Amino acid sequence: MRPADAGGRDAFIPVARKDRLVIEELDGELLIYDLDRDKAHCLNGSAAIVWQHCDGSHTVEDLGALIAPEGERVSGGELARDALEQLSRRRLLEEPFEEPNGVSRRDLMRKLAVAGAIGLSIPVVKSIVAPTAAQAATLLPPGANCSNNAQCASNLCVAGVCL
């Protein structure tokens, strides 16, 4: 949604995608399984807060205020934009988030390092592709010979043997 902001520019008001997702909260993180793409996404605390508040009524700056205290050298808006870019890339928003003159993730990390913003929780979205049933069925049992972790049901191949 893009209503005009006070300066007459387009303001992005994100809406989280909710259809065909399985959502589970776990230990301060949010796990989202996308049934359409067979991908699992793990959102850390700040990314989860941003996604949960993408309800069509919060601007990017509103979202930033939820995840970063005032007075930090890195603005909450920058952190929220970073989270929205990650969520958009993974198709977890109704509309793509495009920030034409936004701060790159690399620049954001530099700012955080310079500011010594250890207390801030940087939004992180990690994703994996879920294996098909055929792939899952072909994993090796403990004790089988292997050459890498991905072959083992335990995901642990040590000295050529699945643990």
N, C-alpha and C positions, 0 to 999 in steps of 0.2 A: 504494500500500500504506500502511495507516495503523495501525501498532501503537501502543500507549500508550508515551509517553516516561516518564522518571523521575518527572515531576510528575503523572502520571496523565492528561495531555492526549493527544490524538491527535497523533502525529508523522507527517509526510509523508515517505515514502521513495520518491522518484520512480523510474520506469522509463521509459527512452527507447523510443520507438516505433522498430522496426527493419523492419517489414514494408512492402513496396512503396516503399522508399526507395532511391535511388541515392546513394551516399556517396563523396565524393572529398576527400582532404586536399590542400591546396594552399597553400604559402607561409605556414604558421602559421594558416591559416583552414580551416574545414570547409565544403564545399559539399554541400548535401543537396537532391536533387530528389525531390519527392513525386509519385509516379506517379498517385496517386488524385486529386490536386487540381491537377495541372499547375502546380506552384509550385516555384520554386527559392529556397533559403534559404542565406544566407552567414553563418556564425557566426564571429565574431572569436575570438582565442585563448582568452579566459576563458570565453566562452559555449560554445565547443567542448569545453573541459575539463569543464565542468558536464555537458553532454549526454553525453559519452563515459563519464562516471562515474555516470550514472543507470542503475544496474544492479540496483536493488532491494536493495542492501546499504549504501548511503550515505545518511545523513540530510542534511537541508538544511545543518546546521552542518558536517558532514563535507565537503560540497561547498564550502562557504565557506572552509574551511581550505586547500583546494587552490588557491584563486585569490587569497587576500589574506593577506599576512604578519601575524602577531600584532603587536599594539601600534598598529595603525592606528586612527584615530578612526572610520572606517567599518568595520563588522564584515564579515568575509567572508560571514557568514550573510545580511546585507542584500544584498550583491552576488549571492549565489547565489539568493536569492528573486527578485531582479530578473530574472536569467537564466531562472529557471524560469517566471516569468510570461510572458516573451517566448516561450519554447519552447511553453508551454501554449496561448497564443493562436494559434500556428501549427500546433497539433495534432501536435507532435513528441514528446509524452509519451503513455504509455498511458492515464493518468488525468489529468483537468484539475487544475492546481495552483491552489488557492484559498487565499489568505492573508487571513483576515477582518480582522485588525488590522495588516496589513503596512505598510511604509513605501512611500509613492508614489514613482514614478520621479523626480518633480519634487523631492520632499524629499531623496531620495538624492543628486541632483545638487547640491542646496544644501549638503548635508553634505560632499560631496567638494570643493566649491569652498572652503568655510570651512576644511576640513582641509588644503587645499593638496595633496591626494592625487594628484599628477600621476603618480607611479610606478605607481598602481593601474590595471589594465586593466579598464575598465568593460565588462560584458558587452553585446554588441550583436548582434542578429539582424536582418539585412536580408533582405527577401523581394521577389520579383517574380513576376508571373504569366507563364508561358511563352506565347508566341503560338501560335495554332493553325497548322496547316500552311497553311491558306488565307491567314491574316494574314502569315505569313512570306514567302509567295510573292508578295505584292503590294508588297513594299518596292521603292523606286525605286533604280535603279543610279546610280553616280557620273556627274555631269554633268546629271542630270535636274532639272527645275524642282521646287521644293518650298516648303512654307511652315512646316514644323517638323521637328525632328530625328527624330521617330518615323516619318516617311515614308521616310527614307533607310536603305538597307541598311547604311551606315556609321554611322548614327545621328548624322550631322553635316550639318546644313543651314546653310550659310553664305551670306548674301546671296542667298537664294532658290535656291541650287544645292546638290545633294547632292555631298559630297566623297567 
